[in-house]
């Protein structure tokens, strides 16, 4: 991978995904965050880990109390699939013609890329 190219992840924040591999296989959840550089996603309620935090007494009342905190850890994007309807689907892309408007009021034709379901062909 070169410096300028960033890995492509078809899943976006807010998508509902199903885990297809790993200890949480079969679980469904909403994507909280996409970590594009690492090709990982954080899914709500999936891959929960316990984190031990230290007591910090800086800033008076603003310091945290410490203890064991449970949080979601990232999982690789290849281990999740997008949920569509009652099943899961792969993600494809299609270029569509659109009409755009310039600030002066004139219009022009352009293309935009839309995500589509490989199973149904409908726009996601």
KEVO-456062 format. One record per residue (C-alpha): residue in one letter; residue number from 1; x, y, z. Coordinates in steps of 0.02 Angstrom, whole numbers, padded with zeros to 5 digits. Layout:
BEGIN
NODE:A:NUM:X:Y:Z
...
***
This chain:
BEGIN
NODE:X:1:00000:00000:00000
NODE:X:2:00070:00169:-00049
NODE:X:3:00067:00323:00061
NODE:X:4:-00070:00412:-00036
NODE:X:5:-00191:00267:-00064
NODE:X:6:-00309:00227:00078
NODE:X:7:-00391:00057:00096
NODE:X:8:-00571:00048:00036
NODE:X:9:-00704:-00003:00162
NODE:X:10:-00880:-00021:00090
NODE:X:11:-00966:-00011:00259
NODE:X:12:-01015:00159:00331
NODE:X:13:-01058:00225:00503
NODE:X:14:-01241:00191:00544
NODE:X:15:-01254:00033:00437
NODE:X:16:-01327:-00124:00518
NODE:X:17:-01207:-00269:00499
NODE:X:18:-01202:-00453:00545
NODE:X:19:-01045:-00537:00611
NODE:X:20:-01001:-00687:00500
NODE:X:21:-00842:-00746:00587
NODE:X:22:-00764:-00746:00760
NODE:X:23:-00826:-00766:00938
NODE:X:24:-00980:-00656:00908
NODE:X:25:-01033:-00746:00747
NODE:X:26:-01217:-00717:00708
NODE:X:27:-01231:-00556:00810
NODE:X:28:-01307:-00402:00728
NODE:X:29:-01272:-00222:00772
NODE:X:30:-01254:-00044:00712
NODE:X:31:-01084:00021:00656
NODE:X:32:-01025:00153:00781
NODE:X:33:-00860:00197:00698
NODE:X:34:-00760:00149:00542
NODE:X:35:-00570:00142:00559
NODE:X:36:-00521:00153:00376
NODE:X:37:-00332:00147:00397
NODE:X:38:-00340:-00016:00497
NODE:X:39:-00485:-00086:00392
NODE:X:40:-00586:-00113:00551
NODE:X:41:-00759:-00067:00615
NODE:X:42:-00830:-00045:00790
NODE:X:43:-01002:-00125:00804
NODE:X:44:-01125:-00090:00945
NODE:X:45:-01135:-00236:01067
NODE:X:46:-01006:-00342:00975
NODE:X:47:-00829:-00391:01029
NODE:X:48:-00848:-00316:01202
NODE:X:49:-00687:-00313:01305
NODE:X:50:-00651:-00265:01485
NODE:X:51:-00528:-00123:01507
NODE:X:52:-00443:-00088:01674
NODE:X:53:-00428:00100:01703
NODE:X:54:-00317:00185:01830
NODE:X:55:-00377:00314:01957
NODE:X:56:-00325:00488:01898
NODE:X:57:-00335:00630:02024
NODE:X:58:-00288:00773:01910
NODE:X:59:-00406:00920:01894
NODE:X:60:-00500:00897:02058
NODE:X:61:-00676:00834:02022
NODE:X:62:-00637:00805:01838
NODE:X:63:-00523:00655:01875
NODE:X:64:-00591:00483:01833
NODE:X:65:-00630:00355:01968
NODE:X:66:-00546:00204:01890
NODE:X:67:-00604:00024:01887
NODE:X:68:-00656:-00099:01752
NODE:X:69:-00745:-00027:01600
NODE:X:70:-00828:-00134:01465
NODE:X:71:-00815:-00065:01288
NODE:X:72:-00826:-00123:01107
NODE:X:73:-00663:-00166:01020
NODE:X:74:-00637:-00152:00831
NODE:X:75:-00662:-00305:00720
NODE:X:76:-00598:-00329:00543
NODE:X:77:-00714:-00273:00404
NODE:X:78:-00700:-00444:00319
NODE:X:79:-00789:-00523:00469
NODE:X:80:-00950:-00422:00445
NODE:X:81:-01083:-00413:00308
NODE:X:82:-01214:-00281:00276
NODE:X:83:-01392:-00327:00330
NODE:X:84:-01527:-00296:00200
NODE:X:85:-01706:-00348:00236
NODE:X:86:-01704:-00520:00318
NODE:X:87:-01531:-00574:00256
NODE:X:88:-01356:-00511:00220
NODE:X:89:-01285:-00445:00057
NODE:X:90:-01121:-00395:-00023
NODE:X:91:-01095:-00214:-00075
NODE:X:92:-01074:-00157:-00254
NODE:X:93:-01061:00013:-00338
NODE:X:94:-01146:00093:-00487
NODE:X:95:-01115:00260:-00573
NODE:X:96:-01272:00364:-00599
NODE:X:97:-01302:00518:-00706
NODE:X:98:-01358:00668:-00604
NODE:X:99:-01397:00848:-00645
NODE:X:100:-01304:00975:-00540
NODE:X:101:-01335:01161:-00524
NODE:X:102:-01200:01295:-00523
NODE:X:103:-01212:01449:-00410
NODE:X:104:-01259:01556:-00562
NODE:X:105:-01411:01445:-00595
NODE:X:106:-01348:01348:-00746
NODE:X:107:-01353:01158:-00741
NODE:X:108:-01234:01021:-00799
NODE:X:109:-01227:00831:-00805
NODE:X:110:-01113:00737:-00687
NODE:X:111:-01092:00561:-00619
NODE:X:112:-01098:00501:-00440
NODE:X:113:-01059:00332:-00366
NODE:X:114:-01197:00245:-00266
NODE:X:115:-01189:00089:-00158
NODE:X:116:-01300:-00054:-00217
NODE:X:117:-01349:-00222:-00147
NODE:X:118:-01271:-00366:-00244
NODE:X:119:-01420:-00474:-00199
NODE:X:120:-01563:-00361:-00259
NODE:X:121:-01474:-00227:-00360
NODE:X:122:-01564:-00089:-00263
NODE:X:123:-01478:00066:-00196
NODE:X:124:-01428:00056:-00013
***
